[in-house]
Amino acid sequence: MNLSEIRYKIKRKVWSKLVRKTRTKSYYPKFYKAYWYAHYHMPKSNKEVNYFTAIPNRGAGIGHQMANWIAGYWFAKQFGLPFAHIPFSTQKWEDFLGFGAGEVLANELIKSQGYKKVRLPLFDEKNTDEVVSIQKIIASYGDQKVVFVCEQDQFYRDQFGVMEEIKQKFHRANKHRKEQLIYTKENFNIAIHVRRGDIVIGQDNKNPNLMMRWQDNTYFEKVLSSVVENVKTDKPIAIYLFSQGVRSDFPEFEKFENIHYCLDMGAQDSFLHMACADLLVTSKSSFSYKPALLNKGIKVCPANFWHGYPKTKDFVMVNDLGEFVINDLN
């Protein structure tokens, strides 16, 4: 790592800390040049085509990065701007997800077409005053060539707002990979994601952020039992459990027939299988919530989650006791 990279990382770390400390303060937006520009300049008619984007957090997991990208894609629509794509942290995930297909690259706009970056302050999508403030900023740059960049980790709760678009992108990009699935067409394939790993450690050190994500084996066993009993299918059921650990960590699932333990499968293969299952049981995790958005089958999901779900029959909600809120399977 060279000196400029070290300086950049230090600068970003200091800035991130400042944002976290001041986000709830009334003066927070005043840290941004865009705020002051809008304060002193009247709205302009759109002489240029401006763009909107968000940066996938390179230090976060892929589910988190996807949430960032989706937020940028969604808010571009809400503010009436075309979207500019910023790639994911690795080329492997960039190619796998396929979200950048057909999109303009933000970097090309900036480096080759004379656009400049304008970073926007975080805003609450439910707060009308904050949304209007962002609209005023955008309008004040109407006569310039600008790529508006969301502040890192701009939140968008109901990520299903762009579900159909990303579903098409993902399945188009993975058409050839589906031949590698371990599922068979003769079976009704159920995927269940049991989040472990970091949240197991979180139970020991009482980390509240990780404790709220915890669901024990009995929860998943109860949900899976209800699914097997109620799902309508003429095919034999095959179950694939995606998690971390060893088979002996999941004794509650030994009673299920035709169950396969996918505990050593890589992240992309696990993701692909969850996205392509006939029925997917998710956990309180972005790593199964995102495949649920891409899945064309039935999704059985925890109702108590930090992102929303569409009110459609293919999304079935389960409460924290593992009970169906509304059983759409029978």
Secondary structure, DSSP 4 states (H G I P E B T S, - for coil): --HHHHHHHHHHHHHHHHHHHHTTSTTGGGGSHHHHHHHHS------S--EEE----TTS-HHHHHHHHHHHHHHHHHTT--BEE---SSHHHHHHH-TTTTPEEHHHHHHHS--EEEEPPP--TT-HHHHHHHHHHHHHTTTS-EEEEPPTT---S-GGGGHHHHHHHHHHHTTTGGGG-S--TTSEEEEEE---THHHHHHHTT-HHHHTT---HHHHHHHHHHHHHH---SSPEEEEEE-SS-GGG-GGGTTSTTEEEESS--HHHHHHHHHH-SEEE--SSHHHHHHHHH-SSEEEEESS-SS---SSTTEEEE-TTS-BSS----
